[in-house]
């Protein structure tokens, strides 16, 4: 059995650069020739050395462009099978060809193979994560249980009855399943997990190891697919073979020195959906050297926070503009702050609301659930109580 997903993972640096440059120039041509192209500077590009001269495409730019030129903002799309929606709203295409989002590489590195039965606990509803991993599970030859999110008792019963051997989903939901199985007296056979959509805290990874489960994490987005993934060496995250990753100074498109923390900017080489210099809003840094596992691509240190205040809670992004929408909905609300915290090994969300006259906590809770797509505790405070520091989203979780 090969220890690598394919030969691309062990290319020399020169081979990889030559292959990526050819694919990149093809992407530039596709974008340049598309009606309403978002890349006016494409004519100036001659190779990868010109990449940093191109403008950064931000999510806010994509939202605006999609409104002006629906559904994908002038980005050429081919082999379209699905259209998904993420908060913003941002619309993403999906395809059904083998490993279209390239998530299979991370699953393979996590040890998931033909013969595995994989409980896919990402949502299949409107957002793409469930289908992204469904596609990846097929790519590695495993069998998928399209479980989605919630209904934990039914999930545990299914995992027990059919002999589920692997899990994909957010890092903390696996613990919910394991604890429920233990409480119900049902033995599970899960020994491998590939997680994403949130931080995998060291204490949680160790708990899974203590329960006989090897847990590796991947890093990707709905727009880009896989960006990087862990290998069994667990030294940083290896950049996916289907993207070009730059680390730039936040707020600019200027690459930083190796090892310096900056914003992750990604160019996809998927010809079906070319995004060039797409800013993730995430912070990371290049990790020098090559992985001990033998994979030769660049490594990054993994997710190191956000370049803006956008924060992922329970696998969902919460953005400052969503908090502003909440405030605007209630005339008596002056300010609000979303606080991301941890209780045990799970994410929790607190929303502090400055409101005249005490406000209506139930109405605020309903608005938060509708706008942020998450439920959280509401705490109504007197006007002037929140710090005057410009923060509308605060992350109090420790990533040590």
Buried (B, 14 or more C-beta within 10 A) or exposed (E): EEEBBEEBBBBEEEEBBEBBBEBBBEBBEBBBEBEEBBBEEBEEBEEBEBBBEBEBBBBBBBBEBBEEBEBBBBBBBEBBEEBBBBBBEBBBBBBEEEBBBBBBBBBBBBBBBEEBBBBBBBBBEEBBBBBBBBBBBBBBEBBBBBBBBEEBBEBBBBBBEEEBBBBBBBBBBBBBBBBBBEEEEBEBEBBBBBBBBBBBBEEBBEBBEEBEBBBBBBBBBBBBBBBBBBBBBBBBBBBBBBBBBBBBBBEEBEBBEEEEBBBBBBBBBBEBBBBBBBBBBBBBBBBEEBBEBEBBBBBBBBBBEBBBBBBBBBBBBBBBBBBEBBBEBBEEBBBBBBBBBBEEBBBBBBBBBBBEEEBBBEEBBEBBEEBBBBBBBBBBBEEEBBEEEEBBBBBEBEEE
